[in-house]
Amino acid sequence: MAAHRILIANRGEIAMRILRACVGLGHEFVCVHTASDAASGHVRLARELGGEQSLRRIRSYQDANELFAVADACEATAVHPGYGFFAEDFRFARRAEKRDRPLIFIGPSWGVIRDLGDKINTKRIARSLAVPTIPGSDRPIFDEMEAVELAEAIFAFQDEQGITEGCVLVKASAGGGGMGIEEVYDLDTFRSVYRRIRNYAKRNLSDEGVLIEQRIFDFNHLEVQVAAERGGKNAVHFGTRNCSVQSLGRQKRIEVAPGFDPASLTYAFDAGAVLDSITRHSVHMAKSVGYDNVGTWEWIVTPKGEPFLMEVNTRIQVENGVSGVIARIDGRPETSGGVDIISEQIRLGLGEPLGYGQDEVRLEGVGIEYRIIAEDPADRFTPCLGRIERFAWKEEPWLRVYTQVPTALPGGEPYDIPMDFDPNLALAIVWGADLAQAMERGAEFLKGLVLTGTDTAGQPLRTNIAFLLARTETILHF
């Protein structure tokens, strides 16, 4: 395959993982950074692996014109958006492809992003393929009276099911990551919430579409990692992951692969059958819509074992590594310790065939991913800004830590957490032969992790490490 020069249009740990994947695949790269990210690990790594010519300073990661100007100046042939920013912006992907100096967008085709980026349209497609979805609307609701009638019907259905305290979710159709969602427990407040979400969607997403759904309580949040080649002719999955440990704002904190562990835990339903069902539905839907890169099918599973598709994320996700660490591909010795899904994404995005089928993908062991964040879980997960003085851990063959914090590197300087972005500090992925070993190793890592510093008031920096350790004891319990 011809070598490319790939513009990495992102920052932090994901930029570091992308540039390492580029080097591993024999491609050149160019990294961008803002003034507030000058000390970030992705800048240091780019300089080490590519020299000064591999770096460009920009004003904003969210200025498409500036990114395309950088691409032209460095003669890039492809752009990798990472996650966030432009990763699920079909307009950016379309522009990259159709401009006078076209760039390969390393992600799904722009039409796929457009069609699946809308939760309502995704639900409509899923229902046409007999994929189970959450009861509620499958088209934008713009009329307030129609919205109220639908909410009344959902509340009545919940009452018939014996649910004593019914709840309706009002969601921005184009939202994601837990944003643009509110819960409504009675019709008296429904109208004001509907108006608020519609205004939020119009202001922040340029899309007034609103989705109204039944709120399902006590569910587990499962995901299926899918990879497909250009043309959408072939697709496989790399198993499932459980993302049920979240903050109060539905932001994920711990992910576990696979999504259930019937070998060591007892469930009130056939957990193995549920995993088979959601992987089968996800791959079937991917092939049916011509999906052509990596992506995630997000599901919720009720305490009775009923799966419902929530949405499709048409991008690489933060937690891709925990799926990769349990996956092996027969005939590919470099995957003996796990599949680098970012490398697969780049390879497929540049037009290479998948090269293997589902029967050649093996899942082995259990992976746990921890999101290490400067926040206070005891105070509603409030972000904590400040300076990191020391960040260290014991290296282990079963452990991978991805971080942009330079303090964690040899000779690294104290690091001021940028105020422009979420205070995510690192991702740690632990592998074990089974759930018990993975939990034991996860606890060992967290107990030995050193993370010290001060907040902006001079007090000890608050982190979520104690929260992660406590929740490790009950992961995959339903």
Buried (B, 14 or more C-beta within 10 A) or exposed (E): EEEBBBBBBBBBBBBBBBBBBBBEBEBBBBBBBBEBBEBBBBBBBBBEBBEEEBBBEBEEBEEBEBBBEBBBEBEBBBBBBBBBBBBBBBEBBBBBEEEEEEBBBBBBBBBBBBBBBBBBBBBBBBEEEEBBBBBBBBEBBEEBEEBBEBBEBBBEEBEEEEBEEBBBBBBBBBBBBEBBBBEBEEEEEBBEBBBEBBEBBEEEBEBBBBBBBBBBEEBBBBBBBBBBBBEBEBBBBBBBBBBBBBBEEEBBBBBBBBBBBBEEEEBEBEBBEBBEBBBEBBBBBBBBBBBBBBBBBBBBBBBEBBBBBBBBBBBBBBBBBBBBBBBBBEEEEEBEBBBBBBBBBBBBBBEBEBBBEEEBBEBBBBBBBBBBBBBBBEEEBEBBBBBBBEBEBEEBEBBBBBBBBBBBBEEBEBBBBBEEBBBBBBBBBBBBEEBEBBBBBBBBBBEEBEBBBBBEEEEEBBBBBEBBBEBBEEBBEB
